[in-house]
Amino acid sequence: MAIREGALQSPGGLEALISRAAAQGKELPPVDKWNPDFCGDLDIEIRADGTWFYMGTPIGRQPLVRLFSTVLRKDSDGKTYLVTPVEKVGIRVEDAPFLAVELNVSGEGNSQIMTFRTNVGDVIEASADNPLRFVVDEANGGLKPYVLVRGRLEALLARPVMYELVSCGEDIAVNGENMFAVRSRGKIFPIMPASELEKQSL
């Protein structure tokens, strides 16, 4: 059962954290410029399907999830934090902090643009600044595509979005090798060698 916003309380001061995050306004706050003290870990987890949990219970209020998503930061230590000007608290992320749930493809060839929407409302165009990367899942051999949203924060493409992306793939010579790849904003993003495509478990 989804928890109520008023139930989000903990000795670590979650209510105060919510208040300070909300005080940053509607625009994305400059979390990369803040250097507050680390205040410990908070029992918040983002699951691979994009669902946020607090103390093992889903956070059902999407505006609250959206608020938290604006103060997320992944540091060079590989850990993800909720950050305000006065505190930094650690959270757990099962895979990527965001999930890309929609893809729009416009244009073609070098003029093609792939635009993604995340589960928390971010809209990103795949480009040199927001690259796509592709990983083969060691557990099942499936393809896992990611797009960089901001900072070090990525979105995992939901499976329907991944299938749509793959349908736009083409064989392109990259550094002398024939690669199965996609294009966006004039950038080529290799997925895998074209010879390996038939072996891939998508």
Biotite code that builds the C-alpha atoms (Angstrom):
import biotite.structure as struc

atoms = struc.array([
    struc.Atom([0.000, 0.000, 0.000], chain_id="A", res_id=1, res_name="MET", atom_name="CA", element="C"),
    struc.Atom([1.346, 3.444, -0.878], chain_id="A", res_id=2, res_name="ALA", atom_name="CA", element="C"),
    struc.Atom([2.296, 5.554, 2.117], chain_id="A", res_id=3, res_name="ILE", atom_name="CA", element="C"),
    struc.Atom([0.883, 9.002, 2.752], chain_id="A", res_id=4, res_name="ARG", atom_name="CA", element="C"),
    struc.Atom([3.179, 12.010, 2.543], chain_id="A", res_id=5, res_name="GLU", atom_name="CA", element="C"),
    struc.Atom([2.400, 12.816, 6.180], chain_id="A", res_id=6, res_name="GLY", atom_name="CA", element="C"),
    struc.Atom([3.669, 9.371, 7.191], chain_id="A", res_id=7, res_name="ALA", atom_name="CA", element="C"),
    struc.Atom([7.160, 10.106, 5.877], chain_id="A", res_id=8, res_name="LEU", atom_name="CA", element="C"),
    struc.Atom([8.901, 10.730, 9.177], chain_id="A", res_id=9, res_name="GLN", atom_name="CA", element="C"),
    struc.Atom([12.163, 9.439, 10.601], chain_id="A", res_id=10, res_name="SER", atom_name="CA", element="C"),
    struc.Atom([14.749, 10.380, 13.218], chain_id="A", res_id=11, res_name="PRO", atom_name="CA", element="C"),
    struc.Atom([16.926, 11.512, 10.325], chain_id="A", res_id=12, res_name="GLY", atom_name="CA", element="C"),
    struc.Atom([14.521, 14.362, 9.620], chain_id="A", res_id=13, res_name="GLY", atom_name="CA", element="C"),
    struc.Atom([12.814, 13.302, 6.402], chain_id="A", res_id=14, res_name="LEU", atom_name="CA", element="C"),
    struc.Atom([10.079, 15.906, 6.849], chain_id="A", res_id=15, res_name="GLU", atom_name="CA", element="C"),
    struc.Atom([12.722, 18.633, 7.075], chain_id="A", res_id=16, res_name="ALA", atom_name="CA", element="C"),
    struc.Atom([14.483, 17.206, 4.012], chain_id="A", res_id=17, res_name="LEU", atom_name="CA", element="C"),
    struc.Atom([11.222, 17.359, 2.039], chain_id="A", res_id=18, res_name="ILE", atom_name="CA", element="C"),
    struc.Atom([10.704, 20.941, 3.135], chain_id="A", res_id=19, res_name="SER", atom_name="CA", element="C"),
    struc.Atom([14.200, 22.046, 2.127], chain_id="A", res_id=20, res_name="ARG", atom_name="CA", element="C"),
    struc.Atom([13.968, 20.254, -1.219], chain_id="A", res_id=21, res_name="ALA", atom_name="CA", element="C"),
    struc.Atom([10.632, 21.941, -1.918], chain_id="A", res_id=22, res_name="ALA", atom_name="CA", element="C"),
    struc.Atom([12.130, 25.324, -1.068], chain_id="A", res_id=23, res_name="ALA", atom_name="CA", element="C"),
    struc.Atom([14.409, 25.084, -4.116], chain_id="A", res_id=24, res_name="GLN", atom_name="CA", element="C"),
    struc.Atom([11.479, 25.861, -6.425], chain_id="A", res_id=25, res_name="GLY", atom_name="CA", element="C"),
    struc.Atom([10.303, 24.258, -9.652], chain_id="A", res_id=26, res_name="LYS", atom_name="CA", element="C"),
    struc.Atom([13.545, 24.581, -11.608], chain_id="A", res_id=27, res_name="GLU", atom_name="CA", element="C"),
    struc.Atom([16.251, 21.956, -11.238], chain_id="A", res_id=28, res_name="LEU", atom_name="CA", element="C"),
    struc.Atom([18.447, 23.101, -8.338], chain_id="A", res_id=29, res_name="PRO", atom_name="CA", element="C"),
    struc.Atom([22.248, 23.327, -8.775], chain_id="A", res_id=30, res_name="PRO", atom_name="CA", element="C"),
    struc.Atom([22.977, 20.205, -6.715], chain_id="A", res_id=31, res_name="VAL", atom_name="CA", element="C"),
    struc.Atom([26.411, 19.757, -8.354], chain_id="A", res_id=32, res_name="ASP", atom_name="CA", element="C"),
    struc.Atom([27.515, 23.069, -6.830], chain_id="A", res_id=33, res_name="LYS", atom_name="CA", element="C"),
    struc.Atom([26.486, 22.211, -3.275], chain_id="A", res_id=34, res_name="TRP", atom_name="CA", element="C"),
    struc.Atom([28.940, 20.655, -0.838], chain_id="A", res_id=35, res_name="ASN", atom_name="CA", element="C"),
    struc.Atom([26.998, 19.942, 2.380], chain_id="A", res_id=36, res_name="PRO", atom_name="CA", element="C"),
    struc.Atom([28.043, 17.550, 5.122], chain_id="A", res_id=37, res_name="ASP", atom_name="CA", element="C"),
    struc.Atom([27.106, 13.872, 4.753], chain_id="A", res_id=38, res_name="PHE", atom_name="CA", element="C"),
    struc.Atom([24.295, 13.164, 7.218], chain_id="A", res_id=39, res_name="CYS", atom_name="CA", element="C"),
    struc.Atom([24.098, 9.365, 6.904], chain_id="A", res_id=40, res_name="GLY", atom_name="CA", element="C"),
    struc.Atom([21.905, 7.020, 4.913], chain_id="A", res_id=41, res_name="ASP", atom_name="CA", element="C"),
    struc.Atom([18.140, 7.173, 4.571], chain_id="A", res_id=42, res_name="LEU", atom_name="CA", element="C"),
    struc.Atom([16.028, 4.049, 4.053], chain_id="A", res_id=43, res_name="ASP", atom_name="CA", element="C"),
    struc.Atom([14.973, 5.013, 0.534], chain_id="A", res_id=44, res_name="ILE", atom_name="CA", element="C"),
    struc.Atom([15.461, 2.689, -2.429], chain_id="A", res_id=45, res_name="GLU", atom_name="CA", element="C"),
    struc.Atom([14.793, 3.181, -6.132], chain_id="A", res_id=46, res_name="ILE", atom_name="CA", element="C"),
    struc.Atom([13.959, -0.173, -7.705], chain_id="A", res_id=47, res_name="ARG", atom_name="CA", element="C"),
    struc.Atom([14.891, -1.139, -11.254], chain_id="A", res_id=48, res_name="ALA", atom_name="CA", element="C"),
    struc.Atom([11.311, -0.487, -12.420], chain_id="A", res_id=49, res_name="ASP", atom_name="CA", element="C"),
    struc.Atom([11.547, 3.134, -11.242], chain_id="A", res_id=50, res_name="GLY", atom_name="CA", element="C"),
    struc.Atom([9.437, 2.686, -8.096], chain_id="A", res_id=51, res_name="THR", atom_name="CA", element="C"),
    struc.Atom([10.637, 4.576, -5.020], chain_id="A", res_id=52, res_name="TRP", atom_name="CA", element="C"),
    struc.Atom([10.388, 2.886, -1.615], chain_id="A", res_id=53, res_name="PHE", atom_name="CA", element="C"),
    struc.Atom([10.682, 4.364, 1.873], chain_id="A", res_id=54, res_name="TYR", atom_name="CA", element="C"),
    struc.Atom([11.278, 1.861, 4.682], chain_id="A", res_id=55, res_name="MET", atom_name="CA", element="C"),
    struc.Atom([10.127, -0.943, 2.358], chain_id="A", res_id=56, res_name="GLY", atom_name="CA", element="C"),
    struc.Atom([6.859, 0.753, 1.353], chain_id="A", res_id=57, res_name="THR", atom_name="CA", element="C"),
    struc.Atom([6.188, 2.324, -2.070], chain_id="A", res_id=58, res_name="PRO", atom_name="CA", element="C"),
    struc.Atom([6.035, 6.101, -2.144], chain_id="A", res_id=59, res_name="ILE", atom_name="CA", element="C"),
    struc.Atom([2.707, 6.562, -3.897], chain_id="A", res_id=60, res_name="GLY", atom_name="CA", element="C"),
    struc.Atom([2.693, 10.338, -4.305], chain_id="A", res_id=61, res_name="ARG", atom_name="CA", element="C"),
    struc.Atom([4.216, 11.118, -7.708], chain_id="A", res_id=62, res_name="GLN", atom_name="CA", element="C"),
    struc.Atom([4.748, 14.824, -6.886], chain_id="A", res_id=63, res_name="PRO", atom_name="CA", element="C"),
    struc.Atom([6.885, 13.753, -3.929], chain_id="A", res_id=64, res_name="LEU", atom_name="CA", element="C"),
    struc.Atom([8.910, 11.347, -6.095], chain_id="A", res_id=65, res_name="VAL", atom_name="CA", element="C"),
    struc.Atom([9.370, 14.124, -8.653], chain_id="A", res_id=66, res_name="ARG", atom_name="CA", element="C"),
    struc.Atom([10.533, 16.472, -5.890], chain_id="A", res_id=67, res_name="LEU", atom_name="CA", element="C"),
    struc.Atom([13.105, 13.982, -4.630], chain_id="A", res_id=68, res_name="PHE", atom_name="CA", element="C"),
    struc.Atom([14.294, 13.318, -8.197], chain_id="A", res_id=69, res_name="SER", atom_name="CA", element="C"),
    struc.Atom([15.286, 16.981, -8.593], chain_id="A", res_id=70, res_name="THR", atom_name="CA", element="C"),
    struc.Atom([17.734, 16.804, -5.683], chain_id="A", res_id=71, res_name="VAL", atom_name="CA", element="C"),
    struc.Atom([19.377, 13.510, -6.691], chain_id="A", res_id=72, res_name="LEU", atom_name="CA", element="C"),
    struc.Atom([23.121, 13.438, -7.271], chain_id="A", res_id=73, res_name="ARG", atom_name="CA", element="C"),
    struc.Atom([25.486, 10.583, -8.070], chain_id="A", res_id=74, res_name="LYS", atom_name="CA", element="C"),
    struc.Atom([29.009, 11.297, -6.844], chain_id="A", res_id=75, res_name="ASP", atom_name="CA", element="C"),
    struc.Atom([32.381, 10.011, -7.998], chain_id="A", res_id=76, res_name="SER", atom_name="CA", element="C"),
    struc.Atom([32.202, 7.346, -5.272], chain_id="A", res_id=77, res_name="ASP", atom_name="CA", element="C"),
    struc.Atom([29.447, 5.679, -7.313], chain_id="A", res_id=78, res_name="GLY", atom_name="CA", element="C"),
    struc.Atom([26.796, 6.300, -4.648], chain_id="A", res_id=79, res_name="LYS", atom_name="CA", element="C"),
    struc.Atom([23.567, 8.253, -5.069], chain_id="A", res_id=80, res_name="THR", atom_name="CA", element="C"),
    struc.Atom([22.452, 10.955, -2.643], chain_id="A", res_id=81, res_name="TYR", atom_name="CA", element="C"),
    struc.Atom([19.593, 13.337, -1.951], chain_id="A", res_id=82, res_name="LEU", atom_name="CA", element="C"),
    struc.Atom([21.260, 16.740, -1.632], chain_id="A", res_id=83, res_name="VAL", atom_name="CA", element="C"),
    struc.Atom([20.120, 20.130, -0.327], chain_id="A", res_id=84, res_name="THR", atom_name="CA", element="C"),
    struc.Atom([22.307, 23.126, 0.530], chain_id="A", res_id=85, res_name="PRO", atom_name="CA", element="C"),
    struc.Atom([22.646, 21.889, 4.131], chain_id="A", res_id=86, res_name="VAL", atom_name="CA", element="C"),
    struc.Atom([22.640, 18.061, 3.987], chain_id="A", res_id=87, res_name="GLU", atom_name="CA", element="C"),
    struc.Atom([23.560, 15.033, 1.896], chain_id="A", res_id=88, res_name="LYS", atom_name="CA", element="C"),
    struc.Atom([21.896, 11.681, 2.638], chain_id="A", res_id=89, res_name="VAL", atom_name="CA", element="C"),
    struc.Atom([22.633, 8.380, 0.941], chain_id="A", res_id=90, res_name="GLY", atom_name="CA", element="C"),
    struc.Atom([19.962, 6.248, -0.724], chain_id="A", res_id=91, res_name="ILE", atom_name="CA", element="C"),
    struc.Atom([20.023, 2.882, -2.530], chain_id="A", res_id=92, res_name="ARG", atom_name="CA", element="C"),
    struc.Atom([19.535, 2.512, -6.275], chain_id="A", res_id=93, res_name="VAL", atom_name="CA", element="C"),
    struc.Atom([18.960, -0.991, -7.652], chain_id="A", res_id=94, res_name="GLU", atom_name="CA", element="C"),
    struc.Atom([19.905, -0.089, -11.226], chain_id="A", res_id=95, res_name="ASP", atom_name="CA", element="C"),
    struc.Atom([19.476, 3.432, -12.642], chain_id="A", res_id=96, res_name="ALA", atom_name="CA", element="C"),
    struc.Atom([17.670, 6.207, -10.730], chain_id="A", res_id=97, res_name="PRO", atom_name="CA", element="C"),
    struc.Atom([15.371, 6.977, -13.672], chain_id="A", res_id=98, res_name="PHE", atom_name="CA", element="C"),
    struc.Atom([13.369, 4.940, -16.177], chain_id="A", res_id=99, res_name="LEU", atom_name="CA", element="C"),
    struc.Atom([12.887, 6.120, -19.764], chain_id="A", res_id=100, res_name="ALA", atom_name="CA", element="C"),
    struc.Atom([9.232, 5.378, -20.495], chain_id="A", res_id=101, res_name="VAL", atom_name="CA", element="C"),
    struc.Atom([8.690, 7.086, -23.848], chain_id="A", res_id=102, res_name="GLU", atom_name="CA", element="C"),
    struc.Atom([10.670, 7.651, -27.048], chain_id="A", res_id=103, res_name="LEU", atom_name="CA", element="C"),
    struc.Atom([9.962, 10.052, -29.884], chain_id="A", res_id=104, res_name="ASN", atom_name="CA", element="C"),
    struc.Atom([12.002, 9.796, -33.082], chain_id="A", res_id=105, res_name="VAL", atom_name="CA", element="C"),
    struc.Atom([12.008, 12.667, -35.560], chain_id="A", res_id=106, res_name="SER", atom_name="CA", element="C"),
    struc.Atom([13.972, 13.237, -38.761], chain_id="A", res_id=107, res_name="GLY", atom_name="CA", element="C"),
    struc.Atom([16.223, 10.678, -40.380], chain_id="A", res_id=108, res_name="GLU", atom_name="CA", element="C"),
    struc.Atom([19.880, 10.031, -41.086], chain_id="A", res_id=109, res_name="GLY", atom_name="CA", element="C"),
    struc.Atom([22.221, 12.569, -39.501], chain_id="A", res_id=110, res_name="ASN", atom_name="CA", element="C"),
    struc.Atom([19.226, 14.811, -38.782], chain_id="A", res_id=111, res_name="SER", atom_name="CA", element="C"),
    struc.Atom([17.500, 12.162, -36.672], chain_id="A", res_id=112, res_name="GLN", atom_name="CA", element="C"),
    struc.Atom([16.703, 13.108, -33.069], chain_id="A", res_id=113, res_name="ILE", atom_name="CA", element="C"),
    struc.Atom([15.762, 10.616, -30.346], chain_id="A", res_id=114, res_name="MET", atom_name="CA", element="C"),
    struc.Atom([13.913, 12.261, -27.477], chain_id="A", res_id=115, res_name="THR", atom_name="CA", element="C"),
    struc.Atom([13.183, 10.372, -24.256], chain_id="A", res_id=116, res_name="PHE", atom_name="CA", element="C"),
    struc.Atom([10.764, 11.074, -21.409], chain_id="A", res_id=117, res_name="ARG", atom_name="CA", element="C"),
    struc.Atom([11.506, 9.636, -17.976], chain_id="A", res_id=118, res_name="THR", atom_name="CA", element="C"),
    struc.Atom([9.128, 8.389, -15.318], chain_id="A", res_id=119, res_name="ASN", atom_name="CA", element="C"),
    struc.Atom([9.691, 11.605, -13.350], chain_id="A", res_id=120, res_name="VAL", atom_name="CA", element="C"),
    struc.Atom([9.082, 13.975, -16.259], chain_id="A", res_id=121, res_name="GLY", atom_name="CA", element="C"),
    struc.Atom([12.576, 14.733, -17.555], chain_id="A", res_id=122, res_name="ASP", atom_name="CA", element="C"),
    struc.Atom([12.829, 15.144, -21.336], chain_id="A", res_id=123, res_name="VAL", atom_name="CA", element="C"),
    struc.Atom([16.235, 14.388, -22.884], chain_id="A", res_id=124, res_name="ILE", atom_name="CA", element="C"),
    struc.Atom([17.539, 14.321, -26.445], chain_id="A", res_id=125, res_name="GLU", atom_name="CA", element="C"),
    struc.Atom([20.241, 11.716, -26.997], chain_id="A", res_id=126, res_name="ALA", atom_name="CA", element="C"),
    struc.Atom([23.349, 13.619, -28.060], chain_id="A", res_id=127, res_name="SER", atom_name="CA", element="C"),
    struc.Atom([27.052, 13.989, -27.387], chain_id="A", res_id=128, res_name="ALA", atom_name="CA", element="C"),
    struc.Atom([26.118, 15.635, -24.068], chain_id="A", res_id=129, res_name="ASP", atom_name="CA", element="C"),
    struc.Atom([23.457, 13.056, -23.229], chain_id="A", res_id=130, res_name="ASN", atom_name="CA", element="C"),
    struc.Atom([24.872, 9.847, -24.706], chain_id="A", res_id=131, res_name="PRO", atom_name="CA", element="C"),
    struc.Atom([23.310, 6.431, -24.974], chain_id="A", res_id=132, res_name="LEU", atom_name="CA", element="C"),
    struc.Atom([25.260, 3.442, -23.696], chain_id="A", res_id=133, res_name="ARG", atom_name="CA", element="C"),
    struc.Atom([24.497, -0.250, -24.020], chain_id="A", res_id=134, res_name="PHE", atom_name="CA", element="C"),
    struc.Atom([25.242, -3.056, -21.582], chain_id="A", res_id=135, res_name="VAL", atom_name="CA", element="C"),
    struc.Atom([24.651, -6.790, -21.893], chain_id="A", res_id=136, res_name="VAL", atom_name="CA", element="C"),
    struc.Atom([22.993, -8.116, -18.741], chain_id="A", res_id=137, res_name="ASP", atom_name="CA", element="C"),
    struc.Atom([25.266, -10.798, -17.292], chain_id="A", res_id=138, res_name="GLU", atom_name="CA", element="C"),
    struc.Atom([22.300, -12.553, -15.699], chain_id="A", res_id=139, res_name="ALA", atom_name="CA", element="C"),
    struc.Atom([20.250, -13.200, -18.830], chain_id="A", res_id=140, res_name="ASN", atom_name="CA", element="C"),
    struc.Atom([22.269, -11.907, -21.770], chain_id="A", res_id=141, res_name="GLY", atom_name="CA", element="C"),
    struc.Atom([19.655, -9.241, -22.554], chain_id="A", res_id=142, res_name="GLY", atom_name="CA", element="C"),
    struc.Atom([20.442, -5.761, -23.822], chain_id="A", res_id=143, res_name="LEU", atom_name="CA", element="C"),
    struc.Atom([20.184, -2.898, -21.333], chain_id="A", res_id=144, res_name="LYS", atom_name="CA", element="C"),
    struc.Atom([20.304, 0.601, -22.879], chain_id="A", res_id=145, res_name="PRO", atom_name="CA", element="C"),
    struc.Atom([20.821, 3.740, -20.777], chain_id="A", res_id=146, res_name="TYR", atom_name="CA", element="C"),
    struc.Atom([20.667, 7.450, -21.584], chain_id="A", res_id=147, res_name="VAL", atom_name="CA", element="C"),
    struc.Atom([22.469, 10.082, -19.521], chain_id="A", res_id=148, res_name="LEU", atom_name="CA", element="C"),
    struc.Atom([19.956, 12.487, -17.980], chain_id="A", res_id=149, res_name="VAL", atom_name="CA", element="C"),
    struc.Atom([22.210, 14.912, -16.071], chain_id="A", res_id=150, res_name="ARG", atom_name="CA", element="C"),
    struc.Atom([25.383, 14.807, -14.053], chain_id="A", res_id=151, res_name="GLY", atom_name="CA", element="C"),
    struc.Atom([26.118, 11.111, -13.564], chain_id="A", res_id=152, res_name="ARG", atom_name="CA", element="C"),
    struc.Atom([22.427, 10.179, -13.404], chain_id="A", res_id=153, res_name="LEU", atom_name="CA", element="C"),
    struc.Atom([21.135, 7.810, -16.085], chain_id="A", res_id=154, res_name="GLU", atom_name="CA", element="C"),
    struc.Atom([17.779, 6.445, -17.155], chain_id="A", res_id=155, res_name="ALA", atom_name="CA", element="C"),
    struc.Atom([17.361, 2.776, -18.004], chain_id="A", res_id=156, res_name="LEU", atom_name="CA", element="C"),
    struc.Atom([15.156, 2.345, -21.053], chain_id="A", res_id=157, res_name="LEU", atom_name="CA", element="C"),
    struc.Atom([11.963, 0.437, -20.311], chain_id="A", res_id=158, res_name="ALA", atom_name="CA", element="C"),
    struc.Atom([11.684, -2.671, -22.457], chain_id="A", res_id=159, res_name="ARG", atom_name="CA", element="C"),
    struc.Atom([9.023, -1.283, -24.857], chain_id="A", res_id=160, res_name="PRO", atom_name="CA", element="C"),
    struc.Atom([11.209, 1.806, -25.343], chain_id="A", res_id=161, res_name="VAL", atom_name="CA", element="C"),
    struc.Atom([14.256, -0.389, -25.887], chain_id="A", res_id=162, res_name="MET", atom_name="CA", element="C"),
    struc.Atom([12.452, -2.365, -28.594], chain_id="A", res_id=163, res_name="TYR", atom_name="CA", element="C"),
    struc.Atom([11.392, 0.883, -30.279], chain_id="A", res_id=164, res_name="GLU", atom_name="CA", element="C"),
    struc.Atom([14.979, 2.153, -30.175], chain_id="A", res_id=165, res_name="LEU", atom_name="CA", element="C"),
    struc.Atom([16.350, -1.091, -31.631], chain_id="A", res_id=166, res_name="VAL", atom_name="CA", element="C"),
    struc.Atom([13.821, -0.887, -34.473], chain_id="A", res_id=167, res_name="SER", atom_name="CA", element="C"),
    struc.Atom([15.581, 2.345, -35.510], chain_id="A", res_id=168, res_name="CYS", atom_name="CA", element="C"),
    struc.Atom([18.993, 0.659, -35.630], chain_id="A", res_id=169, res_name="GLY", atom_name="CA", element="C"),
    struc.Atom([21.067, 0.341, -38.776], chain_id="A", res_id=170, res_name="GLU", atom_name="CA", element="C"),
    struc.Atom([24.398, -1.111, -39.836], chain_id="A", res_id=171, res_name="ASP", atom_name="CA", element="C"),
    struc.Atom([27.020, 1.650, -39.737], chain_id="A", res_id=172, res_name="ILE", atom_name="CA", element="C"),
    struc.Atom([30.782, 1.440, -40.212], chain_id="A", res_id=173, res_name="ALA", atom_name="CA", element="C"),
    struc.Atom([32.440, 2.664, -36.993], chain_id="A", res_id=174, res_name="VAL", atom_name="CA", element="C"),
    struc.Atom([36.254, 2.752, -36.904], chain_id="A", res_id=175, res_name="ASN", atom_name="CA", element="C"),
    struc.Atom([36.372, 0.208, -39.700], chain_id="A", res_id=176, res_name="GLY", atom_name="CA", element="C"),
    struc.Atom([33.949, -2.222, -38.044], chain_id="A", res_id=177, res_name="GLU", atom_name="CA", element="C"),
    struc.Atom([30.376, -2.879, -39.141], chain_id="A", res_id=178, res_name="ASN", atom_name="CA", element="C"),
    struc.Atom([28.243, -1.973, -36.115], chain_id="A", res_id=179, res_name="MET", atom_name="CA", element="C"),
    struc.Atom([24.530, -2.127, -35.401], chain_id="A", res_id=180, res_name="PHE", atom_name="CA", element="C"),
    struc.Atom([23.906, 1.418, -34.153], chain_id="A", res_id=181, res_name="ALA", atom_name="CA", element="C"),
    struc.Atom([21.438, 4.277, -33.775], chain_id="A", res_id=182, res_name="VAL", atom_name="CA", element="C"),
    struc.Atom([21.820, 7.973, -34.550], chain_id="A", res_id=183, res_name="ARG", atom_name="CA", element="C"),
    struc.Atom([20.688, 11.100, -32.727], chain_id="A", res_id=184, res_name="SER", atom_name="CA", element="C"),
    struc.Atom([21.757, 14.741, -33.004], chain_id="A", res_id=185, res_name="ARG", atom_name="CA", element="C"),
    struc.Atom([24.481, 13.809, -35.494], chain_id="A", res_id=186, res_name="GLY", atom_name="CA", element="C"),
    struc.Atom([26.042, 11.321, -33.073], chain_id="A", res_id=187, res_name="LYS", atom_name="CA", element="C"),
    struc.Atom([26.349, 7.587, -33.753], chain_id="A", res_id=188, res_name="ILE", atom_name="CA", element="C"),
    struc.Atom([25.769, 5.286, -30.788], chain_id="A", res_id=189, res_name="PHE", atom_name="CA", element="C"),
    struc.Atom([27.043, 1.748, -31.484], chain_id="A", res_id=190, res_name="PRO", atom_name="CA", element="C"),
    struc.Atom([24.960, -0.991, -29.882], chain_id="A", res_id=191, res_name="ILE", atom_name="CA", element="C"),
    struc.Atom([26.982, -4.053, -30.861], chain_id="A", res_id=192, res_name="MET", atom_name="CA", element="C"),
    struc.Atom([28.891, -5.544, -33.802], chain_id="A", res_id=193, res_name="PRO", atom_name="CA", element="C"),
    struc.Atom([26.388, -6.285, -36.569], chain_id="A", res_id=194, res_name="ALA", atom_name="CA", element="C"),
    struc.Atom([27.613, -9.894, -36.645], chain_id="A", res_id=195, res_name="SER", atom_name="CA", element="C"),
    struc.Atom([26.524, -10.344, -33.023], chain_id="A", res_id=196, res_name="GLU", atom_name="CA", element="C"),
    struc.Atom([22.965, -9.061, -33.477], chain_id="A", res_id=197, res_name="LEU", atom_name="CA", element="C"),
    struc.Atom([21.375, -12.413, -34.268], chain_id="A", res_id=198, res_name="GLU", atom_name="CA", element="C"),
    struc.Atom([22.965, -13.950, -31.165], chain_id="A", res_id=199, res_name="LYS", atom_name="CA", element="C"),
    struc.Atom([21.655, -11.221, -28.863], chain_id="A", res_id=200, res_name="GLN", atom_name="CA", element="C"),
    struc.Atom([18.818, -11.955, -26.443], chain_id="A", res_id=201, res_name="SER", atom_name="CA", element="C"),
    struc.Atom([16.810, -8.730, -26.536], chain_id="A", res_id=202, res_name="LEU", atom_name="CA", element="C"),
])
